[in-house]
């Protein structure tokens, strides 16, 4: 692995002075395919819940109405397409039909670029939009900047998830986070570089997505594991 020494020194120096603030500000998202036990939900202590409707088991509206322990948690509604790592194979119109019934209970709606035409109406209802992009390949800085700009055109918070091919790629992504001046969520797909999930949370990613017992994506840490990692880095 080759990383320029000046880059390493810069990131270490930046971390010494700034990482504590970012640990406090990152929001830990508990991503769910189905309802977990009340004790598990409360004890894990996430900041937000993500309901993955593309593989949800049961009625998500009933879950929100009847289950206890999550009333104070903001909720992200996601219908992840198969092309971007999920299970939804429908049309944009079917995506809208799936989202609409639960929209009144949501705080954030995850919207991929292919569904961006619905973003304006959703934002008009007072919901925040996570404009998301997931790639099975690495996206480098020039393309990242263009992608982020496109996502910000319809969303409040860009979420960009890529697949690094080397440790150098991970360092490059950390640099990108450090240079960001507006909230952004950055993450990785897969297990090979899963440690980057914690590093991105440390260096400024707005969200970090975790599981509560059943992973909704390969390489996820549990909420408890992520909290322990960040606390160890902080202390």
N, C-alpha and C positions, 0 to 999 in steps of 0.2 A: 504493500500500500504506500502511495506517495501523497503526502499532504504538505503544502508549503509551510515551513516553520512559522512565518509571520502570521499565517491564517490561524494556526493553533494558538499562538500567543495572544492574538486579538480576541479569539473566542474565550480563552481562559480568563483574560483580563475583564472582558465584558461580563462573564459569568460571576466573577468574584463580586463585582459591584451591583449586579442587577438581577441575579437569578432568584433571590429570595422573593422579590416582588412578583415575579412571574409564577413561582410556585403558588403563591397566594391567590393569583388571579385566574389561573387555568381552571376551567370548569370540567368536572369529571362527569361523563355521560354514561349511564347504565343502559346498555342496548338490550332490548328484549324481543324474543320471538313469541313469547307467551307470558302469562302471569306467573310471577314467582310468589313464594310464601310471604306473608306480611312481615314476619320476623327477618327474613333474608333481605327484603326490600329496605326495611328500616335500618337494620344493623350494618348494611354495606355503606350507607351514607353517601349516595351520589348527590350531585348538584342538580342534575336533570335526568329525565327518562327519555329514551328513544323507543318508540313503538315501531317495529319493522313490519309494516302491514303486508309486505310482499311474501312473508311466510308466517303471518300471525296465526296462532291457534286459538280459536274462539272468537268472541265478539269484542273488539277493542273498545267500543262505546260502552258496553256493559262493564268492562274492566274499569274504565275511568269513573263511571257512575257509582259502582257498588263496592269496589275494593278500597280498603282503608290503608293509610300509611304513606300515601304519596300526594296528598292534597296540596302541599306547599311546594311541590317540585314542578318546575316548568317542564313542558312536554314537547318533544320533537316528533313529528310524524314523518315517516320515511317509507316510500315505495321504491325500492332499489331495483333497477332494471337488470336483466340477465347480462346485458352487454357490459355493465359496470360492476359486476360481482354479486348481483342479487338474484331474485327468483321471478321477478315480474316479466311477463312476456307479452303483455297486452299493448293496445294502442294508446296514444295520448288521451283520447276520450275515455277509455277505460281507466286510465290512471286518475283522471279527474273524478270519475264516478266512485272510485275507491276512497279518495281523499275527502270528498265533500261531506259525508255523514259525520266524520270525526273532527272536521275543521273547527267547529265552535269550541272544542275542548283543547285545542292546540295552542302553543305559544310560538313554535317554529315549524315551518314546513320545509323539508328538504326537497329541492327541485333541481333535477338534472337539466342540462341544456336543452334536451329534446322536448322538455315539458315547460320551457320558460315562458311560453305564451300565456300560461295561467298565472304567472307571478303577479302581474299588476292587479288583477282582481283579488288575489289572496292578500296582498299587502293592503289593499283598500279596506279589507275587513279587520285590519289591525294586527295581522300576523307578520312575524319576521320571517324572511326567506333565507335559508341556507342554500346558496347556489353551489351545487356540488359537481365534482368531476373525479372519476376514478379510472386509473389506467394500469394495465398490466405491464407497462414499460416505464422507463425513467423519462422524466420531462426536465429539460435543462433550463437554466436561468432565462435566456431570452424568450423561450416559448412559455415559461412560467409567467413572466410578466404580461405577455399578451393574453394568456389564458385567464389570469387573475382579473385583468381589465374587462374581459368579456363577461366574466361571472358577476362582477360588480355592477354591470349595466342593468341586471334584473334582480340582484340579491343584496341582502344586507351584510352577510358574512360569507365570503368564499370558502369552500371546503375543497381542498385539492389533495387527493390521495394517489400516490404514485408507487412504482416498484423499483427501488434502487438496484443497481447492478454491482455496486462496490461500496466500501467504506468511504471512499472519496465522494461518492454521490451523496451519502448521508451528511458529510461535512458541508457539501455544497448547499444542501437543503437547509441546514442550520444557518449558514450565512444568509440565505434568502429570508429566513424568519427574522434574523437580527436586523436586517435592513428594512423590514416592513414597518410602515408607519400607521397602518389601519388594521383592525382586527382581522385575523385570518386563521383558519384551521388547516393544519398541514399534517399529513400522516402517511403511512406506508401500508402496502398490501403484502400479505404473506408472512411467513415465519422467519425467513433467513435474517432479516434486519429488524426484527421486532423490537429490539432495544431502542430503535429510533423513536418509537411511540413515546417512551418516557423522556428522551432527550428533547423532542419537539415540545412536549408539555413544559419542560424546564425552560426552554429558550423562547417561549412566547406563543405557542399555538393556543388559540382561544378555547378549543374543546379538545379533550382526549376521550376516545370511545372505549369502554370497557364492558366486561360481562359480569354476570352475577351467579355464574355456575355453568351456563351453557353459552359458549362463544357464538356470536353472530357473524364473525369474520375470523379467518385464520390469523394467528399471531396476537390476538387480543390478550391483554392482562385482565385479571379480575379487578373490580373496584378496590378491594382490599390490598391486592398486590401493588397496584399503582400508587395508592396512598402511602404504603410502606416505602416504596422506591423513592418517591418525592420527598418524604420526610427524612430518609437517610441522606439524600443529596443536600437537603436544606441544612441538616445538622452536622 
